[in-house]
Amino acid sequence: MQVPNTNNYISGGAIHHNSGKSTAAIRELEALAIENPGFTYLIGRKHMPSLRDTAMKSFFSLVSPDLIKDYNKTHSDVTFINNSKIIFRGLDDLEKLKSLEIGGFFINEANEVDLDLYNTLKSRVRERVGGKNPTRYRTIIDLNPTDETHWIPQLFMHRKPAGHQIFFSSTMQNTKNLPVGYVEELLQTYTPDMVQRMVYGLFGKVHKGAPVFSQFARDPNYYKRRLEPDPRAPIFVGMDFGFNHPSWVWLQFIDGQARVLAEKLGHKIYLEEFIPECEAYAKSLWGEWRPGYKYFCDPRGSDESDKGKSSLDICQEFGIRPMYRRTFIEEGIRAIKSLMDTKTGSDSNFLIHHRCAILIDALSGGYHRLDGEDSPEKDGYYDQLMDSLRYACVHLTKRYRFNKLQDQVNSNARVFIHPVSGRRVEY
């Protein structure tokens, strides 16, 4: 039954507001507590004051006082008439949860907590009363849609653990109960990423702070193309090292125009394993590239690791000899911006292939500056690919400017650009 002119509906004898996530979870734990005398169930949120204002308040508005034998306000514990318990806890101290034995839990706004806390609570869902298990163990979380890189979508949409189910709720499914013009206003106000999350209830992109490349963020489609590499010119590779997220970016630099062709971002992988993956990926795209590749890397690649080898040592074992020079982050950002702000014909001097999804997200705002900060945030994800792109663009723009200057100084010189090395030779 829908309640006219409100955001509410009635189900199972209870009034629900909006999607009713908390209501459904509280009703489920209430039913379990009734079915399983003597068992304990936890309702939590990261911070206790927020829990009191949300799920705890909803609990006392939903559960009949006739079912409650005792409410200990000091410990925030509710005892049912059959001696089952609902305990309310702030989830900001992992150590306090390690001694629990519970039959189930509900985490309100689970996007506020980290994966370690969730896993710890899962490990405590093993309570037995009188040597017996409950009718079923139950774990529930609710949240508003997060960034798709958050641990919740990564766990439940990609790893998909057995015995778990994820449910989505869209504002578009409840339009009959919303004020006239409400959805239309949201669609006009929100960015496309916010519409995906806040209107359609799907995981999407959450970009904080100000995008470093505001010109790209305003109109990503202006820079995106389905690029085919020029077979006469070399492909350059920007490389960033590290175990968590090593990265490669492939691009060409044609007459002052950077054309980003592909990307590869690793995840918890050693360089010895990542290099063959990158080489196989490039071969799948372009076969054996006759003009060859030129590599630019993180200058810290020459530092020795705990294994005694540097990243450059490992690269050389694969026949890769990257160039590097120490640069400032802002120097690389200025190089990329200068490409975006200039044109070759009607096109920007910075073009990127549609397949570079992570780089496009980074340039659209994933790579950003927080308020009051001069340098972009180091998030360990977007910044890895952006570093790879920076290393290449700094070298290539400097080389191009130098060559143009030489042409102006000695316009009579005969010039040859070597197709493999990209070096300028006068003869």
C-alpha positions, 0 to 999 in steps of 0.5 A, a space after each residue: 500500500 502506497 501512502 499518497 503524497 509522501 515518500 513512504 509505503 506500508 509493508 508487513 505492517 510497518 511504514 517504510 521511508 524511501 528505500 527502507 534499507 534500515 527498516 528491512 534490516 531491523 525487521 530481519 534481526 527482530 524476526 531472528 531474535 524472536 526465532 532464536 531465544 538467547 542469541 545476540 545480534 549486533 546493530 552498528 555504525 562507525 560512530 555511536 552518535 550517528 548510530 543513535 540518530 539513525 538505526 537505533 532511533 528506527 529500531 525503537 520506532 519499529 519494535 513493539 515495547 511488548 517484546 522488550 524486557 529490558 533496555 540498558 541505556 549505559 551499555 546500549 543493549 536491548 533484551 527481548 522477553 525470550 532473553 535474545 539481545 540486540 546490542 548497539 555498537 560504534 564500530 570505530 575500535 576494531 579491538 573491542 569487537 574481537 571478543 564478541 560471539 553473535 548470531 548476526 549483525 547489521 552495519 548501517 552505512 557500511 561504506 564508512 567502515 573498512 574491509 578489516 572491520 567487516 571481516 572481523 565481524 564476520 568472523 564473530 558470527 558463530 554464536 551457539 546457545 546450549 550447544 545449538 546453532 540458530 535457525 540461520 546466521 545472518 549478516 546485513 549491510 546497507 549503504 548509499 552507492 559508493 565509488 566502484 573501487 570501494 571494497 563493497 562493490 569489489 567484494 560483492 560484484 566482482 568476487 561474489 562470495 557464495 551465499 551472499 546477495 546484493 540488492 539495488 534500489 533506484 529513485 526511478 522505482 519510486 517516482 509515484 511517491 515523490 514530489 512533482 519535479 523532484 527527479 527532474 531537478 536531480 537530473 538537471 543538478 547532478 553530474 552524470 556520475 552522481 545521477 548514476 549513484 544517487 538517482 539510479 542507485 548504482 555504484 559509480 565514480 566519486 571524485 573529491 576535490 578539484 580535478 587537476 585537468 579541469 579542461 578535460 573534466 569539462 568535456 572528456 569527449 573532445 579528447 577521446 578518439 578511437 586511435 590507430 597508431 602511425 606505423 611509421 613512428 615509434 610507440 613510447 611507454 611511460 612506466 611507474 613501478 611498485 608492487 601494489 599498482 605498477 602501470 604502463 601507458 603507451 602513446 605516440 607523439 606525432 608533430 607535437 600531438 600526444 596520442 595515448 593509445 593504451 594503459 595497463 594497471 597491475 594489482 599486487 604483482 611483481 615487476 618480473 610478472 608485470 612486464 610479460 603481461 604488458 608485453 603480451 597486451 601490447 602484442 595483442 593490440 599491435 603485433 610485433 611493432 616494427 619501429 620499436 618502443 621507447 621507454 620512460 620511467 620513474 627516476 626512483 627505478 634506479 633505487 635498489 629494492 629489498 631483493 637487491 635488484 633495482 626496477 631498472 635492473 629487472 627491466 634490463 633483464 627483459 631487454 628494456 632500457 628506460 630513460 629517466 630524469 628527475 622532474 617535479 609533479 607540476 612540471 609533468 602536469 604543465 606539460 600535459 595541460 599545454 598539450 590539452 590547451 593547444 591544437 593540431 588542426 581542429 584536434 587538441 594536441 592531447 588525444 586518448 583512446 576510449 580503451 583507456 578507461 582508468 586514465 579517462 576517469 583520472 583525467 575527469 576528476 579521479 586525479 584531483 587536488 583536495 581543498 588547500 592542497 597544492 599537489 594532487 592527492 596520492 591515492 595509490 590508484 589513479 596517480 600511478 597511471 598519471 605518473 606514467 603519463 607524466 614521465 613520458 609527456 615531460 620528455 616528449 614535450 621537451 624534446 619537441 620544443 628543443 627540436 623546433 627551436 633548433 629548426 628556427 636557429 638553423 633553418 637550412 639544416 637537413 634534418 632526419 628523425 630516427 624512426 626507432 629512437 626518435 632522435 633528431 639528426 642533422 646532416 
